[in-house]
Amino acid sequence: MSLTLRTISRDQHLAYIRSLPSASHMQVPAWGDVKAEWRSESLGWFDRSDRLVGVGLVLYRQLPRVKRYLAYLPEGPVIDWYAPNLEDWLKPMLDHLKKQGAFSVKMGPPVVIRRWNAAAVKAGIQSPEAKRLRDVEPTFREAKAYEVADRLRRMGWQQGEDGGAGFGDVQPRYVFQIPLRGRSLDEVMKDFNQLWRRNIKKAEKAGVQVVQGGYDDLPTWQALYEVTAERDRFRPRPLMYFQRMWRSLNAEDSDRMRLYLALHEGEPVAAATMLIVGGHVWYSYGASANHKREVRPSNAMQWRMLCDAHAMGADVYDLRGIGDSLEDTDHLFGLIQFKVGTGGEAAEYLGEWDFPLNKLLHKALDIYMSRR
């Protein structure tokens, strides 16, 4: 296949995304508006008939005092990753980005390489020999994904030293997902562990109500989010980030982003954001108060969000990132322990890959990032 690449309009980009079963929320045109500190560009791949056959959202971040850029395609580009002529897709992209002043390119192929069902993850947690998820025999392997990784290495693409384990990348390599296609809610609930089912019932008995919020409820979200940030010791994003996310994503598609609030006796005690692209639904950000945790508002909220995802015909409900450590001393262990109770599956993506267009500047960026 002979491919050409050029800049496309937002409308072309969005129309192509809408023609697919799903794509990452970070590859829709409006994500460039969310990331206001980056310059964005929509790229399109065309076949010999000038038919659009792939797209990519590129974010450009300028180096201080130098007109050179890091070009980043988060969870993209949206192309045929299993094509035998993968170089014919990526070389025109590299040539274009170099002309745009990029000194390095980072991308995240949306390709799953392995999956572990909940039983396999639980067995790994209980096994003294298994320190990380990669030590556990997967329940599914995608042979073609290994071929993609080999092709990328032969082209000169590079991964980090740890291969992108856990949260080493900008985006998590390991995620936890609940498959919904062809399953009833009763079947989904049956796969929840006893603790999850008990907590959902406890929340219902305690009178926890889960409601959908709107733009005007974002300050309520922010208050809970900042409490969570202090408790879990991370730096919170400002309110204006979530306001911009809401305006940008919902201007593109009126149901791209949702906000859920869990109320107990009328008081908001937990909140979460949801993102929707085609048949893929993500639990994006979550927050909860320090008090009333005993009424299990977070469990009730997740169940409501999952039910709504099922009702809209979603194929998968994505709980997003987990670490790959199975040791309870690891600070991310609680994430995998919480999410595995839903009975879903852990998925490993290929991770993020870098292509140094200017090796000196790329190395300088690596040194800078390692000292942050």
Backbone torsions as a table, in degrees:
resi	resn	phi	psi	omega
1	MET	NA	129.1	176.6
2	SER	-92.0	123.1	-174.4
3	LEU	-118.4	142.1	171.1
4	THR	-122.7	154.8	-178.4
5	LEU	-128.5	138.5	174.6
6	ARG	-155.2	164.9	175.3
7	THR	-66.0	137.8	178.9
8	ILE	-121.9	166.8	178.9
9	SER	-78.3	161.8	176.1
10	ARG	-60.1	-39.4	-178.7
11	ASP	-63.2	-42.5	176.9
12	GLN	-62.1	-44.8	-179.1
13	HIS	-59.6	-50.5	-177.1
14	LEU	-65.3	-40.0	179.3
15	ALA	-61.2	-38.9	179.5
16	TYR	-67.7	-44.0	178.0
17	ILE	-57.9	-41.5	-178.3
18	ARG	-69.4	-18.0	179.0
19	SER	-82.0	-8.2	-175.7
20	LEU	-99.5	157.9	174.9
21	PRO	-61.3	-35.8	177.1
22	SER	-170.3	166.0	173.5
23	ALA	-158.9	164.5	179.5
24	SER	-64.4	143.2	175.6
25	HIS	-64.3	-16.4	178.5
26	MET	-86.7	3.3	178.1
27	GLN	-116.7	11.1	172.9
28	VAL	-87.6	151.5	-176.9
29	PRO	-55.0	-37.6	-175.6
30	ALA	-66.8	-18.2	178.2
31	TRP	-63.9	-28.4	175.0
32	GLY	-64.1	-30.9	176.4
33	ASP	-74.1	-34.4	177.3
34	VAL	-62.6	-42.7	-179.2
35	LYS	-89.2	68.6	-171.4
36	ALA	-64.4	-22.4	-179.0
37	GLU	-80.4	-4.9	176.5
38	TRP	-110.3	151.0	168.4
39	ARG	-87.9	140.0	-176.3
40	SER	-119.2	156.6	178.3
41	GLU	-148.9	139.1	174.7
42	SER	-97.8	125.6	178.6
43	LEU	-108.0	146.7	177.0
44	GLY	-132.1	138.0	174.3
45	TRP	-100.5	134.5	-177.7
46	PHE	-123.8	141.9	177.5
47	ASP	-88.0	-172.2	-176.0
48	ARG	-62.9	-26.4	178.7
49	SER	-87.1	7.9	-177.5
50	ASP	62.9	32.7	177.1
51	ARG	-95.9	132.4	-180.0
52	LEU	-68.4	122.0	-175.4
53	VAL	-124.3	2.0	177.7
54	GLY	-172.8	154.1	-180.0
55	VAL	-139.3	162.7	175.7
56	GLY	-153.8	134.6	171.6
57	LEU	-94.9	119.6	178.4
58	VAL	-106.2	132.6	173.4
59	LEU	-108.9	129.5	-180.0
60	TYR	-108.7	126.8	176.3
61	ARG	-116.9	121.7	-175.2
62	GLN	-80.6	140.5	172.6
63	LEU	-70.4	146.7	176.9
64	PRO	-59.0	129.1	172.7
65	ARG	66.0	6.5	179.0
66	VAL	-133.0	136.8	-179.1
67	LYS	-87.0	58.1	175.5
68	ARG	-128.9	152.3	-168.6
69	TYR	-130.7	147.7	162.8
70	LEU	-87.0	124.9	177.4
71	ALA	-102.0	125.0	-172.8
72	TYR	-127.9	127.8	174.9
73	LEU	-114.8	88.8	-175.8
74	PRO	-68.0	124.6	179.5
75	GLU	52.4	39.8	-179.6
76	GLY	-157.0	-176.1	8.6
77	PRO	-78.9	172.9	-178.9
78	VAL	-95.4	86.8	-176.9
79	ILE	-134.1	-179.1	175.9
80	ASP	-83.6	92.2	-175.1
81	TRP	-69.0	-20.3	-179.1
82	TYR	-94.4	6.2	178.8
83	ALA	-63.2	135.6	179.8
84	PRO	-65.6	-22.1	179.7
85	ASN	-100.3	46.2	-174.6
86	LEU	-56.3	-33.1	179.4
87	GLU	-61.9	-32.7	179.6
88	ASP	-68.3	-21.0	175.4
89	TRP	-84.5	-42.6	-170.2
90	LEU	-87.6	-30.8	-179.2
91	LYS	-63.2	-44.8	177.1
92	PRO	-61.2	-32.6	178.0
93	MET	-65.9	-45.7	179.3
94	LEU	-62.7	-42.2	178.9
95	ASP	-60.8	-43.1	-179.5
96	HIS	-65.5	-45.0	-176.8
97	LEU	-67.1	-34.4	176.9
98	LYS	-63.9	-40.7	177.7
99	LYS	-65.4	-26.2	178.7
100	GLN	-81.4	-1.9	177.4
101	GLY	97.8	12.8	179.4
102	ALA	-73.5	136.1	174.2
103	PHE	-100.2	-17.0	179.0
104	SER	-154.8	147.7	179.8
105	VAL	-121.6	132.6	175.1
106	LYS	-122.3	133.2	178.2
107	MET	-140.6	162.0	-179.9
108	GLY	-129.7	88.0	-178.4
109	PRO	-53.3	126.2	179.8
110	PRO	-80.7	60.2	-174.0
111	VAL	-121.8	119.9	177.5
112	VAL	-83.8	131.2	-178.4
113	ILE	-101.9	-34.9	179.5
114	ARG	-148.2	154.4	173.9
115	ARG	-134.5	148.4	174.8
116	TRP	-128.1	125.2	176.1
117	ASN	-73.8	171.6	-174.0
118	ALA	-59.6	-38.7	-179.5
119	ALA	-62.3	-40.3	179.6
120	ALA	-66.8	-40.6	178.9
121	VAL	-64.5	-44.9	179.7
122	LYS	-61.6	-41.3	178.2
123	ALA	-63.0	-38.4	178.0
124	GLY	-65.0	-39.8	178.6
125	ILE	-62.9	-37.2	-177.1
126	GLN	-82.1	-16.6	-177.4
127	SER	-82.8	126.6	178.3
128	PRO	-67.9	-21.6	-179.5
129	GLU	-79.0	-26.6	-175.6
130	ALA	-87.8	112.1	178.7
131	LYS	-96.0	-32.4	-178.7
132	ARG	-133.8	163.1	-178.4
133	LEU	-58.2	-34.9	-179.0
134	ARG	-65.9	-15.6	177.4
135	ASP	-81.4	-9.3	-176.8
136	VAL	-98.5	137.1	177.9
137	GLU	-63.4	121.5	-178.6
138	PRO	-71.0	156.6	175.9
139	THR	-90.4	-9.0	177.0
140	PHE	-151.6	135.3	173.3
141	ARG	-125.7	138.1	175.1
142	GLU	-103.9	99.9	-176.1
143	ALA	-58.1	-37.2	-178.1
144	LYS	-64.9	-26.5	179.7
145	ALA	-67.4	-35.8	176.9
146	TYR	-64.6	-36.0	177.7
147	GLU	-65.5	-38.5	177.2
148	VAL	-60.6	-46.4	179.8
149	ALA	-60.1	-42.7	179.2
150	ASP	-62.4	-42.4	179.8
151	ARG	-63.2	-42.0	-179.8
152	LEU	-61.7	-43.0	179.6
153	ARG	-63.5	-40.9	179.5
154	ARG	-65.4	-27.8	178.0
155	MET	-79.8	-11.1	-179.8
156	GLY	103.7	5.7	175.7
157	TRP	-74.5	148.0	-174.7
158	GLN	-126.8	144.8	171.1
159	GLN	-108.1	162.2	175.3
160	GLY	-65.1	165.8	-175.4
161	GLU	-60.1	-34.1	-178.3
162	ASP	-89.1	5.8	179.5
163	GLY	69.8	17.7	176.6
164	GLY	80.4	23.4	-177.8
165	ALA	-63.0	143.1	174.6
166	GLY	58.3	-124.2	-176.6
167	PHE	-107.1	27.3	179.1
168	GLY	-67.9	-27.5	178.7
169	ASP	-86.1	175.2	173.5
170	VAL	-65.4	-41.3	174.5
171	GLN	-109.8	146.1	-176.9
172	PRO	-65.0	138.7	177.3
173	ARG	-80.8	-32.3	179.6
174	TYR	-105.4	131.6	178.9
175	VAL	-132.6	168.1	177.2
176	PHE	-123.7	127.3	-173.1
177	GLN	-130.1	148.9	175.7
178	ILE	-112.8	109.7	178.1
179	PRO	-66.5	135.4	-179.0
180	LEU	-118.0	-23.8	-174.5
181	ARG	-59.5	127.7	176.8
182	GLY	73.3	11.0	-178.5
183	ARG	-118.5	142.1	174.4
184	SER	-82.7	163.0	177.1
185	LEU	-63.7	-33.4	176.9
186	ASP	-62.4	-39.6	178.5
187	GLU	-67.1	-38.7	178.0
188	VAL	-64.4	-47.9	-179.2
189	MET	-62.5	-35.8	-179.3
190	LYS	-61.2	-29.6	179.8
191	ASP	-81.9	-12.2	174.8
192	PHE	-65.4	146.5	176.6
193	ASN	-76.4	170.8	-174.1
194	GLN	-60.0	-38.3	-178.6
195	LEU	-64.6	-43.7	178.8
196	TRP	-62.2	-46.3	-179.7
197	ARG	-62.4	-41.2	179.6
198	ARG	-64.5	-40.7	-178.9
199	ASN	-68.6	-36.2	176.4
200	ILE	-63.9	-42.6	177.6
201	LYS	-66.4	-39.3	179.4
202	LYS	-61.6	-42.6	178.7
203	ALA	-63.3	-42.2	179.4
204	GLU	-63.7	-43.4	-179.8
205	LYS	-65.4	-33.9	-179.7
206	ALA	-78.2	-6.9	177.8
207	GLY	86.9	21.8	176.5
208	VAL	-67.8	130.6	176.9
209	GLN	-113.3	136.3	177.0
210	VAL	-113.8	124.9	-176.7
211	VAL	-127.8	157.1	172.7
212	GLN	-85.6	131.7	177.0
213	GLY	-99.8	-176.4	178.9
214	GLY	-135.2	-169.2	-177.6
215	TYR	-56.0	-39.6	-177.2
216	ASP	-69.8	-12.9	178.7
217	ASP	-92.4	-0.9	-178.6
218	LEU	-62.0	-35.1	174.4
219	PRO	-61.3	-34.7	175.8
220	THR	-64.7	-44.6	174.2
221	TRP	-55.4	-47.2	-174.3
222	GLN	-61.5	-39.3	-179.8
223	ALA	-61.5	-44.7	179.0
224	LEU	-67.9	-37.8	-179.7
225	TYR	-64.2	-40.1	180.0
226	GLU	-70.8	-32.7	173.1
227	VAL	-62.9	-44.0	179.6
228	THR	-63.6	-41.4	-179.7
229	ALA	-62.3	-41.3	179.0
230	GLU	-67.6	-41.0	-178.7
231	ARG	-66.5	-42.9	-175.7
232	ASP	-96.1	3.6	173.5
233	ARG	58.7	56.0	170.2
234	PHE	-132.3	162.0	-178.2
235	ARG	-85.8	119.0	-177.0
236	PRO	-77.8	150.6	171.2
237	ARG	-75.3	151.4	-179.7
238	PRO	-74.4	160.6	178.8
239	LEU	-54.8	-39.6	-176.1
240	MET	-63.6	-24.0	176.9
241	TYR	-65.4	-46.3	-178.9
242	PHE	-71.5	-33.0	175.3
243	GLN	-65.2	-42.4	177.7
244	ARG	-66.0	-40.8	177.8
245	MET	-59.0	-46.3	-179.6
246	TRP	-60.8	-49.8	-177.7
247	ARG	-63.1	-45.5	-174.6
248	SER	-68.5	-50.8	-174.9
249	LEU	-69.3	-40.6	-177.6
250	ASN	-79.9	-16.0	171.1
251	ALA	-71.4	-32.3	179.7
252	GLU	-77.6	-40.2	178.8
253	ASP	-148.9	123.2	-170.2
254	SER	-63.0	-16.1	179.3
255	ASP	-123.1	33.2	179.6
256	ARG	-75.2	-37.4	-177.7
257	MET	-128.8	135.3	175.8
258	ARG	-125.9	157.7	174.7
259	LEU	-124.1	131.7	177.4
260	TYR	-117.3	140.8	178.3
261	LEU	-126.1	133.6	173.8
262	ALA	-101.9	123.2	-176.1
263	LEU	-112.9	140.0	171.4
264	HIS	-129.8	120.1	-175.1
265	GLU	54.6	37.9	177.0
266	GLY	82.2	-5.0	-177.6
267	GLU	-98.2	129.4	175.3
268	PRO	-68.7	120.7	-177.7
269	VAL	-121.7	-6.4	173.9
270	ALA	-157.1	155.4	-179.6
271	ALA	-155.4	156.7	179.3
272	ALA	-156.2	153.7	174.2
273	THR	-107.6	146.1	178.9
274	MET	-124.5	140.8	176.2
275	LEU	-122.3	143.6	-173.3
276	ILE	-134.3	124.1	171.4
277	VAL	-136.2	109.3	-178.3
278	GLY	59.9	-128.5	-178.2
279	GLY	-90.4	8.8	-179.1
280	HIS	-109.0	125.0	-179.7
281	VAL	-120.3	131.1	-179.0
282	TRP	-114.2	134.6	160.8
283	TYR	-80.2	112.3	-168.2
284	SER	-93.8	-62.6	177.4
285	TYR	-127.3	146.2	177.4
286	GLY	-132.8	154.0	-179.3
287	ALA	-152.4	154.0	177.7
288	SER	-155.1	155.3	178.6
289	ALA	-76.4	165.4	176.9
290	ASN	-80.4	-19.8	-178.9
291	HIS	-108.9	167.7	-179.2
292	LYS	60.3	23.9	178.0
293	ARG	-68.0	-23.0	-178.6
294	GLU	-67.9	-18.3	178.1
295	VAL	-89.4	3.7	171.3
296	ARG	56.1	52.7	-179.5
297	PRO	-65.9	-32.5	-178.0
298	SER	-67.5	-38.1	176.7
299	ASN	-64.6	-42.9	179.3
300	ALA	-62.9	-40.3	-178.3
301	MET	-67.4	-43.4	178.7
302	GLN	-61.6	-40.3	-179.4
303	TRP	-65.5	-41.4	178.0
304	ARG	-63.2	-43.7	-180.0
305	MET	-63.7	-40.7	179.3
306	LEU	-65.7	-41.3	177.5
307	CYS	-62.0	-41.4	179.2
308	ASP	-66.7	-38.6	177.2
309	ALA	-62.4	-42.2	178.8
310	HIS	-63.7	-41.3	-178.5
311	ALA	-65.2	-31.1	179.9
312	MET	-85.4	3.0	176.6
313	GLY	82.9	24.1	-179.3
314	ALA	-65.4	148.0	176.4
315	ASP	-84.5	-31.4	-176.0
316	VAL	-148.9	142.4	171.7
317	TYR	-109.5	117.0	-169.4
318	ASP	-104.3	116.4	179.2
319	LEU	-86.4	5.5	176.4
320	ARG	63.5	-148.3	-161.1
321	GLY	-69.0	144.5	167.6
322	ILE	-133.0	158.5	170.2
323	GLY	-81.2	166.9	179.9
324	ASP	-99.3	1.4	179.8
325	SER	-80.0	137.2	177.5
326	LEU	-106.7	12.2	-179.4
327	GLU	-97.7	133.1	-174.2
328	ASP	-70.5	-6.5	176.0
329	THR	-83.7	-13.8	-179.4
330	ASP	-76.2	140.4	-175.2
331	HIS	-68.9	-16.9	178.4
332	LEU	-98.8	2.0	-176.8
333	PHE	-61.3	-36.6	-179.0
334	GLY	-59.2	-31.6	179.7
335	LEU	-63.2	-49.6	-177.6
336	ILE	-69.0	-35.4	179.7
337	GLN	-64.8	-41.5	179.5
338	PHE	-66.4	-45.5	-172.9
339	LYS	-76.9	-31.0	-179.3
340	VAL	-66.7	-20.9	178.1
341	GLY	-66.2	-14.5	178.4
342	THR	-80.8	-7.4	178.4
343	GLY	76.6	13.3	179.5
344	GLY	-82.4	-142.7	-178.5
345	GLU	-144.6	144.7	173.7
346	ALA	-83.1	139.8	179.2
347	ALA	-127.9	137.2	176.7
348	GLU	-108.7	121.8	174.3
349	TYR	-88.6	170.0	-179.9
350	LEU	-65.2	-16.2	-178.2
351	GLY	85.5	-177.3	-177.1
352	GLU	-97.1	145.4	-174.4
353	TRP	-126.4	143.4	-179.2
354	ASP	-116.5	145.1	172.3
355	PHE	-127.7	109.8	-180.0
356	PRO	-76.3	112.4	174.9
357	LEU	-84.0	-26.7	172.6
358	ASN	-131.2	104.5	-170.7
359	LYS	-63.7	-33.5	-179.3
360	LEU	-67.4	-48.8	179.7
361	LEU	-67.8	-36.1	177.9
362	HIS	-62.4	-44.1	178.8
363	LYS	-64.1	-39.8	178.6
364	ALA	-62.1	-39.7	177.7
365	LEU	-64.9	-41.8	178.2
366	ASP	-58.8	-44.3	-179.7
367	ILE	-64.3	-44.1	-180.0
368	TYR	-59.9	-47.4	-177.6
369	MET	-65.2	-36.2	-178.9
370	SER	-69.4	-21.4	-179.8
371	ARG	-93.4	-6.9	-178.3
372	ARG	-68.4	NA	NA
